[in-house]
Amino acid sequence: MYALARSLLFRLDAERAHGIALKAIDAAWRSGMGRLLGPPPAPLPVRVFDLEFANPVGLAAGLDKNAEQVDALAALGFGFIEVGTTTPRAQPGNPKPRMFRLPGHEAVINRLGFNNDGVDALVANAERVRWNGVLGINIGKNKDTPNERAVDDYLFCLERAYARAAYVTVNISSPNTQGLRDLQGEDALRRLLGELCDARERLGGRHRARKPLLLKIAPDLAEAELDAMAEVLAASAIDGLICTNTTLARDEVNGARHADEAGGLSGRPLFARSTAVLAGMRQRLRERLPIVGVGGILGGSDAAAKIDAGARLVQFYTGLVYRGPALVGECVEALRRADGTSP
């Protein structure tokens, strides 16, 4: 069924198709026909960050920016869902067109630019979610907030999202907000994480619940930059790491239509780069922090490779575009076999 739907969706502009697909998934769920999209996988529970996940396969941030379709997406069988990126104030993002498919490479380039309705709208939507699974909220800064005041935006979002989130992800790795990746530098990162972790402790006391705080990093950092980042992370109270966001590199897609478009590249060409960063950070951090592996998962073997490289959980988004809902169950079953728990 998805192969037919994909052939129709791929005739449309990528961003328009994205919106239509989300509405179709939501309509199927609301009508009770969600199982036609594929049966959810059997549970494969795992405990990470002191949270119980129904399975280790999650939806990456970016698909549902405003937490509008969480229940419908959860019905596909995800073990956890991350919504956002959200910012303090609503913003339209970058000019359209800003999303491009590279079908021959099973890839997408986007320069969306944190288009979203603002954190208060996201939290209001999240409050209406019926699903009781693990919901992560990914936070960022507004485009017009200078880096010198970026911490204020992250603190604002953390405070607003804290009560509803199972965990909060700090996104400083999108390539589509000018200067955002500069916050990954050693001094800026130390200050940002220090203030956010301090705020989390205060919020934990106020809400009587300590929520995990994760950091999402880019795949384009040099080894020396990763070394410095690992030192900052090891000295901080951060709870986990997400490896990685999209890449600015184009070596895997040179010559393809749209390859020269500005923005972050996701999908199959990202897999090797993101997995190498994951493995490198696992080696640097040892077992100190759990890592979530994301980037280029288009099959069950890709998910298993992320776990082999040191991830405890995995996420995907672009894989859903190319493979459809069946990819969720395929990844869960691959991890079940790798874990030795399959019948």
C-alpha positions as CSV (number, residue, x, y, z in Angstrom):
1,M,0.0,0.0,0.0
2,Y,2.8,2.5,0.9
3,A,4.6,1.9,-2.4
4,L,1.5,3.2,-4.3
5,A,1.1,6.1,-1.9
6,R,4.7,7.0,-2.3
7,S,4.5,7.1,-6.0
8,L,1.7,9.6,-5.8
9,L,3.3,11.7,-3.0
10,F,6.6,11.8,-4.9
11,R,4.9,13.7,-7.7
12,L,4.3,16.6,-5.3
13,D,6.6,19.1,-3.8
14,A,8.4,17.4,-0.9
15,E,7.1,19.8,1.8
16,R,3.5,19.6,0.5
17,A,3.7,15.8,0.4
18,H,5.0,15.8,3.9
19,G,1.9,17.7,5.1
20,I,-0.5,15.5,3.1
21,A,1.1,12.3,4.5
22,L,0.8,13.5,8.1
23,K,-2.9,14.3,7.6
24,A,-3.5,10.9,6.0
25,I,-1.8,9.0,8.9
26,D,-3.9,11.1,11.3
27,A,-7.1,10.4,9.3
28,A,-6.4,6.7,9.2
29,W,-5.9,6.6,13.0
30,R,-9.0,8.7,13.8
31,S,-11.1,6.4,11.5
32,G,-9.9,3.3,13.2
33,M,-8.1,2.2,10.0
34,G,-4.6,2.8,11.2
35,R,-3.8,-0.9,11.1
36,L,-4.0,-0.8,7.3
37,L,-0.7,1.1,7.5
38,G,0.9,-1.9,9.1
39,P,0.5,-3.8,12.4
40,P,2.5,-2.4,15.3
41,P,5.5,-4.6,16.4
42,A,5.4,-6.8,19.5
43,P,6.9,-5.1,22.5
44,L,10.7,-5.1,23.0
45,P,11.0,-3.1,26.2
46,V,14.2,-1.4,27.2
47,R,15.1,1.0,30.1
48,V,17.3,4.0,29.2
49,F,17.6,7.4,31.0
50,D,15.5,5.8,33.8
51,L,12.6,5.7,31.3
52,E,10.7,2.6,30.1
53,F,10.5,2.4,26.3
54,A,8.1,-0.1,24.6
55,N,10.9,-0.7,22.1
56,P,14.2,1.0,21.1
57,V,12.9,2.5,17.8
58,G,11.8,6.1,17.9
59,L,10.7,8.9,15.5
60,A,13.2,11.6,15.2
61,A,12.4,15.3,15.6
62,G,11.4,17.3,12.6
63,L,8.4,15.2,11.3
64,D,5.9,16.5,13.8
65,K,7.2,19.9,14.7
66,N,4.2,21.0,16.8
67,A,3.0,17.7,18.4
68,E,-0.1,17.7,16.3
69,Q,-0.1,14.0,15.2
70,V,1.5,12.2,18.1
71,D,-1.3,9.7,18.7
72,A,-1.5,8.7,15.1
73,L,2.3,8.4,14.7
74,A,2.5,6.4,18.0
75,A,0.0,3.9,16.5
76,L,2.6,3.0,13.9
77,G,4.5,1.2,16.7
78,F,7.3,3.6,17.6
79,G,8.8,3.0,21.0
80,F,9.2,6.8,21.6
81,I,8.4,10.0,19.7
82,E,10.4,13.2,19.6
83,V,8.5,16.4,18.5
84,G,9.9,19.8,17.6
85,T,12.2,21.5,17.1
86,T,10.2,24.2,19.0
87,T,11.3,27.8,19.7
88,P,10.1,30.4,22.2
89,R,8.1,32.3,19.6
90,A,6.4,31.0,16.4
91,Q,8.4,31.5,13.3
92,P,7.8,30.7,9.6
93,G,11.3,29.3,8.8
94,N,13.2,29.8,5.6
95,P,11.6,30.8,2.3
96,K,10.1,28.0,0.1
97,P,10.9,25.7,-1.6
98,R,13.1,24.4,1.2
99,M,12.8,20.6,1.1
100,F,14.1,18.4,-1.8
101,R,14.2,14.7,-2.4
102,L,17.1,12.8,-4.0
103,P,15.3,9.5,-4.7
104,G,18.3,7.8,-6.4
105,H,20.2,8.2,-3.1
106,E,17.2,7.7,-0.7
107,A,18.0,11.1,0.7
108,V,16.4,14.5,1.5
109,I,17.9,18.0,1.7
110,N,16.0,20.4,3.9
111,R,16.6,24.0,5.0
112,L,13.3,24.4,6.8
113,G,14.8,26.6,9.6
114,F,12.9,25.6,12.7
115,N,9.5,26.5,11.2
116,N,7.0,26.0,14.1
117,D,4.1,27.5,16.1
118,G,6.1,28.2,19.2
119,V,6.6,26.2,22.4
120,D,3.3,27.2,24.0
121,A,1.4,25.9,21.1
122,L,3.4,22.6,21.1
123,V,2.8,22.1,24.8
124,A,-0.9,22.7,24.4
125,N,-1.0,20.1,21.7
126,A,1.0,17.7,23.8
127,E,-1.4,18.1,26.7
128,R,-4.1,16.6,24.5
129,V,-2.1,13.5,23.5
130,R,-3.8,10.3,24.7
131,W,-0.8,8.0,24.1
132,N,1.1,7.4,27.4
133,G,4.5,6.5,25.8
134,V,7.8,8.3,25.9
135,L,7.5,11.8,24.4
136,G,10.6,13.8,23.9
137,I,10.5,17.5,23.1
138,N,13.3,19.0,21.0
139,I,14.1,22.7,21.8
140,G,15.9,25.4,19.9
141,K,16.4,29.1,19.6
142,N,14.6,31.7,17.4
143,K,16.4,32.8,14.3
144,D,16.6,36.4,15.4
145,T,18.0,35.6,18.8
146,P,21.8,36.3,18.8
147,N,24.0,33.5,20.1
148,E,25.0,35.7,23.1
149,R,21.4,35.3,24.3
150,A,20.7,31.8,22.9
151,V,20.7,30.3,26.4
152,D,17.7,32.5,27.3
153,D,15.7,30.8,24.5
154,Y,16.7,27.4,25.6
155,L,15.9,28.1,29.2
156,F,12.5,29.5,28.1
157,C,11.6,26.4,26.2
158,L,12.9,24.0,28.8
159,E,10.7,25.7,31.5
160,R,7.6,25.6,29.2
161,A,8.1,22.0,28.0
162,Y,9.4,20.4,31.2
163,A,6.1,19.3,32.8
164,R,4.9,17.5,29.6
165,A,8.1,16.1,28.3
166,A,9.5,12.6,29.2
167,Y,12.9,14.0,28.1
168,V,14.1,17.3,26.5
169,T,16.6,17.4,23.6
170,V,18.8,20.5,23.2
171,N,19.2,21.1,19.4
172,I,22.4,23.1,18.6
173,S,23.2,21.1,15.5
174,S,20.7,22.1,12.8
175,P,22.6,23.7,9.8
176,N,19.5,25.8,8.9
177,T,19.7,28.5,11.5
178,Q,22.6,30.7,10.9
179,G,25.3,30.4,13.6
180,L,23.5,27.7,15.6
181,R,26.3,25.2,15.2
182,D,28.7,27.7,16.8
183,L,27.1,26.7,20.1
184,Q,28.8,23.4,19.8
185,G,32.1,25.1,20.5
186,E,33.8,24.2,23.8
187,D,33.2,27.4,25.8
188,A,29.7,28.1,24.4
189,L,28.7,24.5,25.0
190,R,30.0,24.5,28.6
191,R,28.0,27.6,29.5
192,L,24.9,26.4,27.7
193,L,24.9,23.0,29.3
194,G,25.8,24.4,32.7
195,E,22.8,26.8,32.8
196,L,20.4,24.2,31.4
197,C,21.4,21.5,33.8
198,D,21.1,23.9,36.7
199,A,17.7,24.9,35.5
200,R,16.7,21.3,35.1
201,E,17.6,20.6,38.8
202,R,15.4,23.6,39.9
203,L,12.5,22.4,37.7
204,G,13.0,18.8,38.9
205,G,12.5,20.0,42.5
206,R,9.5,22.1,41.5
207,H,7.8,19.3,39.6
208,R,9.1,16.5,41.8
209,A,10.4,14.8,38.7
210,R,13.9,14.9,37.2
211,K,13.6,14.8,33.4
212,P,16.5,13.6,31.3
213,L,18.3,16.3,29.2
214,L,19.9,15.2,25.9
215,L,22.1,17.0,23.4
216,K,21.8,16.5,19.7
217,I,25.1,17.1,17.7
218,A,26.2,17.5,14.1
219,P,28.0,14.9,12.0
220,D,30.4,17.5,10.6
221,L,32.6,18.1,13.6
222,A,36.4,17.5,13.4
223,E,38.0,15.0,15.7
224,A,39.5,17.7,17.9
225,E,36.1,19.3,18.2
226,L,34.6,16.0,19.2
227,D,37.4,15.5,21.8
228,A,36.6,18.9,23.3
229,M,32.9,18.2,23.3
230,A,33.3,14.8,25.0
231,E,35.3,16.5,27.8
232,V,32.5,19.1,28.3
233,L,29.9,16.4,28.3
234,A,31.8,14.2,30.8
235,A,32.0,17.1,33.2
236,S,28.4,18.1,32.8
237,A,25.1,16.8,34.3
238,I,23.7,16.0,30.8
239,D,22.0,12.7,30.6
240,G,22.4,11.6,27.0
241,L,23.6,12.3,23.4
242,I,21.9,12.1,20.0
243,C,24.2,11.3,17.1
244,T,23.5,13.0,14.7
245,N,21.7,15.7,12.9
246,T,21.9,16.3,9.1
247,T,25.1,16.9,7.2
248,L,26.4,19.7,5.0
249,A,28.6,17.3,3.1
250,R,27.7,16.4,-0.4
251,D,30.4,13.9,-1.4
252,E,27.9,11.0,-1.4
253,V,25.4,12.8,-3.7
254,N,27.6,14.8,-6.1
255,G,26.0,15.2,-9.5
256,A,22.5,14.4,-8.3
257,R,19.6,16.7,-9.0
258,H,19.2,19.1,-6.0
259,A,22.6,18.1,-4.6
260,D,23.7,21.7,-4.7
261,E,20.7,23.0,-2.7
262,A,21.6,24.6,0.6
263,G,20.5,22.7,3.8
264,G,21.1,19.5,5.7
265,L,21.3,16.2,3.9
266,S,19.6,13.2,5.5
267,G,18.9,9.6,4.5
268,R,21.2,6.9,3.3
269,P,24.2,9.1,2.4
270,L,24.3,10.2,6.1
271,F,24.5,6.7,7.5
272,A,28.3,6.1,7.5
273,R,29.1,9.6,8.7
274,S,26.6,9.7,11.5
275,T,27.5,6.1,12.6
276,A,31.2,7.0,12.7
277,V,30.5,10.0,15.0
278,L,28.3,7.7,17.2
279,A,31.1,5.1,17.5
280,G,33.7,7.8,18.2
281,M,31.6,9.4,20.9
282,R,30.9,6.0,22.5
283,Q,34.6,5.4,22.6
284,R,35.3,8.8,24.1
285,L,32.5,8.6,26.7
286,R,32.7,4.9,27.4
287,E,29.5,4.0,29.3
288,R,29.0,7.4,30.9
289,L,26.1,8.5,28.7
290,P,23.5,6.6,26.7
291,I,23.6,7.5,23.0
292,V,20.7,7.6,20.6
293,G,21.7,6.7,17.0
294,V,20.0,8.6,14.2
295,G,21.0,9.2,10.6
296,G,20.5,7.1,7.5
297,I,18.4,4.2,8.9
298,L,16.5,2.7,6.0
299,G,16.3,-0.9,7.1
300,G,16.5,-3.2,10.0
301,S,20.2,-3.9,9.5
302,D,20.9,-0.1,9.7
303,A,19.2,0.0,13.1
304,A,21.2,-3.0,14.3
305,A,24.4,-1.3,13.1
306,K,23.7,1.8,15.2
307,I,23.3,-0.4,18.3
308,D,26.5,-2.3,17.4
309,A,28.3,1.1,17.2
310,G,27.2,1.9,20.7
311,A,23.7,3.3,20.7
312,R,21.1,2.3,23.2
313,L,18.1,3.6,21.2
314,V,17.7,4.6,17.5
315,Q,15.5,7.1,15.6
316,F,14.6,7.8,12.0
317,Y,12.6,10.3,9.9
318,T,13.8,10.2,6.3
319,G,13.5,6.4,6.3
320,L,9.8,6.8,6.9
321,V,9.6,8.9,3.7
322,Y,11.2,6.2,1.6
323,R,10.1,3.0,3.3
324,G,6.9,3.9,5.0
325,P,5.4,2.6,8.3
326,A,6.6,-1.0,7.8
327,L,10.1,0.3,8.6
328,V,9.2,0.6,12.3
329,G,8.4,-3.1,12.7
330,E,11.4,-4.1,10.5
331,C,13.8,-2.3,12.8
332,V,12.2,-3.6,16.0
333,E,12.4,-7.2,14.7
334,A,16.0,-6.7,13.6
335,L,16.9,-5.5,17.1
336,R,15.0,-8.4,18.6
337,R,17.0,-10.9,16.6
338,A,20.3,-9.1,17.5
339,D,19.2,-9.2,21.1
340,G,18.6,-12.9,20.9
341,T,15.0,-12.6,22.1
342,S,13.2,-13.6,18.8
343,P,11.3,-16.9,19.0
